[in-house]
């Protein structure tokens, strides 16, 4: 699947990065590169929904990223 969206940070379940697609779908990425862990960053993503994997994060669908491209900078956030 291909989509454009925004990197978000959620503080529940110990804190994690998520992806909010422009379509309204939400994703928990399995392999979001550290260089893309920027809250508010606009990204273009190609990935695969992993229906056979469950996480404790309970945020949308689990996504394995095949490729990611930064479209617009967000703001760096220290999450630790």
C-alpha positions, -999 to 999 in steps of 0.1 A, spaced: 0 0 0 11 36 -7 0 66 13 10 101 25 7 109 61 22 124 93 45 110 119 29 112 154 41 103 189 17 86 214 26 86 251 5 56 261 19 20 263 54 34 271 54 58 242 58 50 205 57 66 170 27 61 148 16 71 113 -16 90 106 -25 87 69 -42 115 51 -71 91 45 -77 89 83 -62 54 88 -38 49 116 -7 27 117 18 13 141 50 10 121 73 -19 129 104 -4 114 102 34 113 138 46 108 152 67 136 159 95 110 121 97 104 111 98 141 102 135 138 68 145 152 48 163 125 70 151 96 50 147 64 60 114 47 52 93 17 52 56 25 51 23 8 44 -6 31 27 -39 39 -1 -44 64 9 -72 88 -23 -89 98 -5 -118 115 13 -95 140 -3 -81 172 12 -54 194 3 -39 228 1 -5 213 -35 -8 200 -31 20 175 -44 13 141 -30 -14 118 5 -28 121 26 -17 91 60 -29 78 76 0 59 91 -9 26 102 27 18 97 61 33 104 95 19 104 128 38 82 154 22 82 181 49 101 185 81 83 183 114 98 192 148 123 170 165 111 158 198 130 142 227 108 113 237 129 100 265 
